[in-house]
Amino acid sequence: MADRGAPSVTMTEQEDGRGVLLTVAGRLDARSAADLRTTLHRLVAQGRDPILLDLAEAHIGDACALGLLLEVHRRAGRAGRRLTIIAADDRTRRLLVRVRLHGLLAESVAARRGMLAVAR
């Protein structure tokens, strides 16, 4: 039987020239959401820099994790902050596109800027 006391997610926080970088590794699900929520809420409440979320080594395991990303995105917007996912695996990117949260993805922002430049 698996050790239920072992953390399912690890988080590393550091200042980045572009904002506050939070690197997350592991399975994001109902079990890990509370710790991630606490960290993200604290980051939203502190400072004015953008929050950069690196999910390259993480994967969304259930709807609870997806709901958490939406919740924190909205909370950050109300606080005048921007939450951007700067790295994610292919599955996470496809899931975010499917539920119309692709605006959180850094490459989506860059792609939209490119489309605007072409349209002008």
C-alpha positions in Angstrom: 0.0 0.0 0.0 1.3 3.5 -0.9 2.5 5.8 1.9 -0.4 8.3 2.3 1.9 10.7 4.2 4.3 11.3 1.3 3.7 14.5 -0.6 2.3 14.0 -4.1 3.5 17.5 -5.3 6.7 19.5 -4.7 6.9 23.2 -5.2 9.9 25.5 -5.7 9.4 29.2 -5.5 12.0 31.8 -6.8 12.2 35.3 -8.1 12.6 35.6 -11.8 13.3 38.6 -13.9 9.8 38.4 -15.3 8.0 37.8 -12.0 7.6 35.1 -9.3 8.3 31.6 -10.6 6.6 28.7 -9.0 7.8 25.3 -10.3 5.4 22.4 -9.5 6.2 18.7 -9.9 3.9 15.7 -9.3 0.2 14.9 -9.6 -2.2 17.8 -9.2 -5.4 16.5 -7.7 -7.8 16.8 -4.8 -5.1 15.5 -2.4 -2.5 18.0 -3.4 -4.8 21.0 -4.2 -4.8 22.4 -0.6 -1.1 22.9 -0.5 -0.9 24.4 -3.9 -3.9 26.6 -3.2 -2.3 28.0 -0.1 0.9 28.8 -1.9 -0.8 30.4 -4.9 -3.1 32.5 -2.7 -0.1 33.7 -0.8 1.7 34.7 -4.0 -1.4 36.5 -5.3 -1.7 38.5 -2.0 2.0 39.5 -2.1 3.5 42.0 -4.4 2.6 43.1 -7.9 4.8 40.9 -10.1 3.3 38.4 -12.5 3.0 34.8 -11.2 4.7 32.3 -13.6 3.6 28.7 -13.1 5.9 26.0 -14.5 3.9 22.8 -14.8 6.4 20.9 -17.1 6.9 18.2 -14.4 3.3 18.2 -13.2 0.1 16.8 -14.6 -3.5 17.5 -13.8 -5.0 14.5 -12.3 -8.6 15.5 -11.7 -11.2 18.3 -12.1 -10.2 19.7 -8.6 -6.8 20.7 -9.9 -8.3 22.3 -13.1 -10.7 24.2 -10.9 -7.9 25.4 -8.8 -6.1 26.9 -11.8 -9.3 28.7 -12.8 -9.9 30.0 -9.3 -6.4 31.3 -8.9 -6.5 32.9 -12.4 -9.6 34.8 -11.4 -8.3 35.8 -8.0 -5.0 37.1 -9.5 -7.0 39.1 -12.0 -9.1 40.7 -9.3 -5.9 41.6 -7.4 -4.3 43.2 -10.5 -1.9 40.3 -11.0 -1.4 37.9 -14.0 -1.1 34.2 -13.7 0.7 32.6 -16.6 1.6 29.0 -17.2 5.0 29.2 -18.8 5.6 25.4 -19.2 3.3 22.4 -19.3 3.3 18.9 -20.7 1.3 18.2 -23.9 -1.6 16.6 -22.0 -2.0 19.7 -19.8 -1.8 22.1 -22.7 -4.5 20.1 -24.6 -6.7 20.0 -21.5 -6.4 23.8 -21.0 -7.3 24.4 -24.6 -10.3 22.0 -24.4 -11.7 23.8 -21.4 -10.9 27.2 -22.9 -8.3 28.1 -20.3 -5.6 28.4 -23.0 -5.3 32.1 -22.2 -3.2 31.0 -19.2 -0.6 29.5 -21.4 2.4 31.8 -22.2 2.7 30.5 -25.8 -1.0 31.4 -26.3 -0.3 35.0 -25.4 2.7 35.1 -27.8 0.6 33.5 -30.6 -2.2 36.1 -30.1 0.3 38.9 -30.2 1.7 37.5 -33.5 -1.8 37.3 -34.9 -2.4 40.9 -34.0 0.8 42.0 -35.7 -0.1 40.1 -38.9 -3.6 41.6 -38.9 -2.3 45.2 -38.7 
